Amino acid sequence: MSTATEIDADTLVRLPVEQEIRRREIKASHLEFMRHTWMYAADFTPGTHTEAVCAELDRAVKRYRQGKSTFLVVKLPFRHGKTDMVSRYFPAHFLGEFPGSEVLMASYSAQLTYGFSRYARNIMQIDEFRWLYPEVTLNPNSTSPGEWRTVDPYESRVRATGLNAGMAGRGYHLGIIDDYHGSQPEAESRPYRDRVWNVFAYDFMTRRAPVSITIIVATPRHIDDLLGRLPRHQQEDPDFPEFREIKFPAFDDSYPSGTLFPERYSQEWYDTQRSLLQSYGTAALLQCDPIARGGNMLAVDEINLYDDTTEWPRRLRWMRVVDFAHSERQRSGDDPDWTAATLLAFHKDADGALHLYIRHVGRIRGTTVGRDAYLQSLFDSDPDGTEIVLERTTDSIDAVEAWKYSLRGKRRVSTWSPSTDKVVRASWLEPIFEAGHVHVLRGEWLHEWMDEVRAFPSVAHDDQVDTLTAGYAHFTRAPDTSALTAW
């Protein structure tokens, strides 16, 4: 009589065969590899997009075996597992399949990339990975997340870096760029976008092996960012690498639930994100299809207009913010810029929400003498205690110094130097406008002021908007004080 613990001969033969079949199945499928080596406490929960992206990675591996390079773009909304699939699990899987290879990983932050690298290395140390690839062994003396290796005779090398760090001496068979912009202000900045493109073209892509896999995985943020520029270069230059694109927007009628990842996120989660991001942010960060900035970046329909200031807080710290049209180029021509001067104040309500109060806006074109006389009339009529805030640039230094001397002992004069793009600065004000926390006193200047704000940034002149962003920058850096000026 056999016991419960006895195994017949056929089963003993069958077990190794079944295990080998299962091992091959896992190794051949990135989705199954992730499921098998999953290290999070929460269960592995793939979505439709997970299966599709993993299938693309399997395709890239197959082409690599055939001696063909792959260029792949993966566009997904934030928090939908793109980094797990590509930057954490795929390097470990790739090195298991191709020992002796080089992997280069980069993102907007070196520390962030170190985390991806460290996670991939940890995967390769668990029993589940060793069962799949017993011949792949980590070098115990190579532990830095910035660079680590496996041991001979199949010495692989993984390097992790930031896009702002040098890449000389680093090559790759598998190269990954994971999120090249760390924030929306970075993406809105043309100089920063140019810098990312130059690093991609001149540094990262020059590190490729003759046969390689190149993957850019990101949530796009701007129509002119790295992923926005790739199609244009592909169309203009037949020799430019042809990147295959896979994209999954957060909302689509083809989805059974209307949303991309109902297995993880509720309808309420998606609706809340869409409400917070508004149309411009939703197009980029949720739909993965950025749109150009049009007019009405600042929601003028939500502005509160007043005939008097009786409903306003009784104690506000007023500032008259001046944006100079100081250079010859700005003051000449058929449609010269204006010198704008806005009397404004910021105030936090009982809930901590920030409100903007605008009491008067003046602007003038013309000679320096006429401009200065006009500004002096404004300064003289402003409430006692009003601070004068002057935008200081290379072209306005002389004017700023002259006004500081002229107003000495009469007004407190401060300066502010812009260091970011106009659209980036205006984005600071977007939540205040959208929340309906902008309060404006009616005046003869109101119509033209509203036209400029409504059309920004697609507007010929943005001097008045510049005074608002300068005022915000000055307020947020100024010391908090209860000694506010009464009016």
Secondary structure, DSSP 8 states (H G I E B T S, - for coil): ---TT---HHHHHHHHHHHHHHHHHHHH-HHHHHHHH--SSS-----HHHHHHHHHHHHHHHHHHTT--EEEEEE--TTSSHHIIIIIIHHHHHHHHSTT-EEEEEES-HHHHHHHHHHHHHHTTSHHHHHH-TT--B-TT---TTEEEB-TTS--EEEEEETTS--TT--EEEEEEE-S-SSHHHHH-HHHHHHHHHIIIIIIGGGEEEEEEEEEEE----TTSHHHHHHHHHHH-TTS---EEEE--SB-TTSSSSBS-TTT--HHHHHHHHHHHHHHHIIIIITS------S-SS-GGG-EEESSSTTS-SB---EEEEE---SHHHHSSSS---EEEEEEEEEE-TTS-EEEEEEEEEEE-S-HHHHHHHHHHHHHHS-TT-EEEEE--TTTHHHHHHHHHHTTTTS-EEEE---S-HHHHHHTTHHHHHTT-EEEE--TTHHHHHHHHHHTTSSS--HHHHHHHHHHHHHHHS---S---B-
